[in-house]
């Protein structure tokens, strides 16, 4: 599978998280714990079957793995807090400022030169995101939303560091190790809170948690991290807009929510930006 398509596939899988969270009706930390536990067993088994399970060399770059885990945990916690403290539109929009931060930070942190296609496609994707958000309940800038907005921006910055560090580890051929270590740390960190929070598992919730653990936390990360070996961080960040974009047709199919024309136009802009990134990368490969 093409590396850019791997990232798109991972984003499409992750775009269903919101719907699964709604169906589960469990605290986010509980969902994170169970899915991480399931995936922390499934991923090593998959890698072992493929002859790719190897944790050698992790200690040599432990600062990168520590930074990756911190970025992932901060990203999740601040995003969930934003969803609780402000509107969904505010939370989603501020969270997806991440590609802007990636474009600014990647040249400094991983010496990734800013690409011409990024200067064109990133504004298109941001504009598309704005149109989709405005088609919903719009942006709310009142005092009561300040904490949620700040948390959303923090999640966007953490998400940017997550992409950049993942790219760095993938360049060093440690993409599989990154997935395993990240899952183990996530399970360990969320375990105390998950056991303290009162929750009840039903047959449906167990099935959904298994799906989340095997698909969202196993297949999607393996696709995403392996693709980052060849896909630049700034391009992966732009393709990340596929995730919120996919929420529009999902809402139409499963919740009978007909998207307004502005949301459809915003989606087209995001698709165009993704197409430009994929085309530019294909052109670079052909010139090699």
C-alpha positions in Angstrom: 0.0 0.0 0.0 1.2 3.5 -0.8 2.6 5.3 2.3 0.2 8.3 1.9 -2.7 5.9 1.6 -1.6 4.2 4.8 -1.9 7.5 6.6 -5.3 8.2 5.0 -6.4 4.7 6.0 -5.3 5.3 9.6 -7.1 8.6 9.7 -10.3 7.1 8.4 -10.1 4.5 11.2 -9.4 7.1 13.9 -12.3 9.3 12.6 -14.7 6.7 14.0 -13.4 7.2 17.6 -16.0 9.9 18.3 -18.9 7.6 17.3 -17.4 4.7 19.4 -17.0 6.9 22.4 -20.6 7.9 22.2 -21.7 4.2 21.9 -19.5 3.1 24.7 -20.6 5.7 27.3 -17.5 5.0 29.3 -15.0 7.6 30.7 -12.2 8.3 28.2 -9.5 7.1 30.5 -11.2 3.7 30.8 -11.4 3.4 27.0 -7.8 4.4 26.7 -6.7 1.8 29.3 -8.6 -1.2 27.8 -7.8 -0.5 24.2 -4.1 0.1 25.1 -4.1 -3.2 27.0 -5.6 -5.1 24.1 -3.3 -3.5 21.6 -0.2 -4.0 23.8 -0.8 -7.7 23.4 -2.0 -7.7 19.8 0.8 -5.5 18.3 3.7 -7.7 19.6 1.9 -10.8 18.4 1.4 -9.3 14.9 5.1 -8.2 14.8 6.3 -11.6 16.1 4.3 -13.4 13.4 5.9 -11.1 10.8 9.4 -11.6 12.3 9.6 -7.9 13.1 9.3 -7.9 16.9 12.6 -6.4 18.3 13.0 -4.0 21.2 16.7 -3.7 20.9 18.1 -0.2 21.0 15.2 1.4 22.8 17.4 2.3 25.8 19.8 4.2 23.5 17.1 6.7 22.5 14.9 6.6 25.7 14.5 10.4 25.7 12.7 10.2 22.3 10.4 7.4 23.6 9.7 9.4 26.8 8.9 12.5 24.8 6.6 10.5 22.5 4.7 9.1 25.5 4.4 12.5 27.1 3.2 14.1 23.9 0.6 11.3 23.4 -0.7 11.5 27.0 -0.9 15.3 27.0 -2.5 15.3 23.6 -5.3 13.0 24.8 -5.9 14.6 28.2 -6.0 18.2 26.9 -8.2 17.3 24.0 -10.7 15.5 26.2 -10.6 18.4 28.6 -11.3 20.8 25.8 -14.3 18.7 24.7 -15.6 19.0 28.2 -15.0 22.7 28.7 -16.0 24.2 25.4 -18.0 23.4 22.3 -17.0 20.5 20.0 -16.3 22.9 17.2 -13.9 24.9 19.4 -12.2 21.8 20.6 -11.8 20.2 17.1 -10.7 23.5 15.5 -8.0 24.3 18.1 -6.8 20.6 18.2 -6.3 20.7 14.4 -4.0 23.7 14.6 -1.4 20.9 14.9 -0.4 21.0 11.1 0.5 24.7 11.5 2.8 23.9 14.4 4.3 21.0 12.5 5.1 23.3 9.6 6.7 25.7 12.0 8.6 23.3 14.2 9.7 20.5 11.8 12.4 22.6 10.1 13.8 23.4 13.5 13.5 20.1 15.3 14.1 17.5 12.5 15.7 19.7 9.8 12.7 19.1 7.5 12.7 21.8 4.9 9.3 23.5 4.4 7.9 22.3 1.1 6.3 24.5 -1.5 3.3 22.2 -1.7 2.8 22.7 2.1 2.6 26.5 1.6 -0.3 25.9 -0.8 -2.1 22.8 0.7 -1.9 23.8 4.4 -3.9 27.1 4.0 -6.5 25.1 1.8 -6.9 22.5 4.5 -7.2 25.1 7.3 -9.8 27.0 5.3 -11.7 23.8 4.7 -11.6 23.0 8.4 -12.9 26.5 9.3 -15.8 26.0 6.9 -16.7 22.6 8.4 -16.6 24.1 11.9 -18.6 27.1 11.0 -21.2 24.8 9.4 -21.7 23.3 12.9 -22.2 25.3 16.0 -19.4 27.7 15.0 -16.6 29.1 17.1 -17.5 30.5 20.5 -15.1 33.0 21.9 -16.7 34.0 25.2 -15.0 34.0 28.6 -16.6 30.7 29.6 -14.8 29.0 26.7 -11.3 30.3 27.4 -10.1 27.2 29.3 -11.4 24.8 26.7 -9.8 26.9 23.9 -6.4 27.0 25.6 -6.6 23.2 26.3 -7.5 22.7 22.6 -4.4 24.7 21.5 -2.3 22.7 24.0 -3.6 19.5 22.5 -2.7 20.8 19.0 0.9 21.6 20.1 1.2 18.1 21.7 -0.2 16.5 18.6 2.4 18.4 16.5 5.2 17.1 18.7 3.7 13.6 18.5 3.9 13.7 14.7 7.4 15.1 14.7 8.8 12.6 17.2 7.1 9.8 15.4 8.7 10.8 12.2 12.1 11.0 13.9 11.8 7.5 15.3 10.5 6.1 12.0 13.5 7.6 10.2 15.7 5.6 12.6 13.7 2.4 11.8 12.1 2.4 15.2 8.5 2.7 14.1 7.4 -0.7 15.4 9.3 -0.2 18.7 7.6 3.2 19.1 4.1 1.6 18.8 4.9 -1.1 21.3 6.5 1.2 23.9 3.8 3.8 23.5 1.1 1.3 24.1 2.8 -0.1 27.2 3.3 3.3 28.7 -0.3 4.4 28.0 -1.6 1.2 29.6 0.6 1.7 32.7 -0.2 5.4 33.1 -4.0 5.1 32.6 -4.3 1.9 34.8 -4.7 3.7 38.2 -7.3 6.1 37.0 -9.2 3.4 35.1 -9.5 1.2 38.1 -10.6 4.0 40.4 -13.3 5.3 38.0 -16.6 3.5 38.5 -17.7 1.8 35.3 -19.7 -1.2 34.0 -18.9 -3.3 31.0 -21.7 -4.7 28.8 -21.5 -7.2 26.0 -21.6 -4.3 23.5 -18.9 -2.3 25.3 -16.6 -5.3 25.4 -17.1 -5.8 21.6 -16.5 -2.2 21.0 -13.4 -2.1 23.2 -12.0 -5.2 21.3 -12.7 -3.4 18.0 -10.9 -0.3 19.3 -8.0 -2.3 20.6 -7.5 -4.4 17.5 -8.4 -1.9 14.8 -7.9 1.6 16.2 -5.0 0.9 18.5 -3.3 -1.9 16.5 -3.9 -1.7 12.8 -4.1 2.1 12.5 -0.8 2.9 14.5 1.1 0.2 12.6 0.0 1.7 9.3 0.7 5.3 10.4 4.1 4.7 12.0 5.4 2.6 9.1 4.3 5.2 6.6 6.2 8.0 8.4 9.5 6.4 7.3 8.8 7.9 3.8 6.2 10.6 4.4 7.4 14.0 5.7 5.9 15.2 9.0 4.4 18.3 7.4 2.7 16.2 4.7 1.4 13.6 7.3 0.0 16.5 9.4 -2.0 17.9 6.4 -3.3 14.5 5.6 -4.4 14.3 9.2 -7.3 16.7 8.2 -8.9 13.6 6.7 -9.9 12.5 10.2 -12.3 15.4 11.0 -13.4 15.5 7.4 -14.6 11.9 7.6 -16.9 12.9 10.5 -19.2 14.7 8.0 -20.3 11.6 5.9 -20.3 9.5 9.1 -22.7 11.9 10.7 -24.9 11.7 7.6 -24.8 7.9 7.3 -25.3 7.0 11.0 -26.9 10.0 12.6 -29.0 11.3 9.6 -27.3 14.7 9.9 -27.4 16.3 6.4 -24.2 18.4 6.0 -24.8 22.0 4.8 -23.2 23.3 1.6 -20.4 25.1 3.5 -19.3 21.9 5.1 -19.3 20.1 1.8 -17.2 22.9 0.2 -14.8 22.7 3.2 -14.5 19.0 2.7 -13.6 19.5 -1.0 -10.9 22.0 0.0 -9.4 19.4 2.4 -9.5 16.7 -0.3 -7.8 19.0 -2.8 -5.1 19.8 -0.2 -4.5 16.1 0.3 -4.4 15.4 -3.4 -1.8 18.1 -3.8 0.4 16.5 -1.2 0.1 13.0 -2.7 0.7 14.3 -6.2 3.8 16.3 -5.2 5.2 13.3 -3.4 4.6 11.0 -6.3 6.3 13.5 -8.6 9.4 13.6 -6.3 9.6 9.8 -6.4 9.4 9.8 -10.2 12.3 12.3 -10.5 14.5 10.1 -8.3 
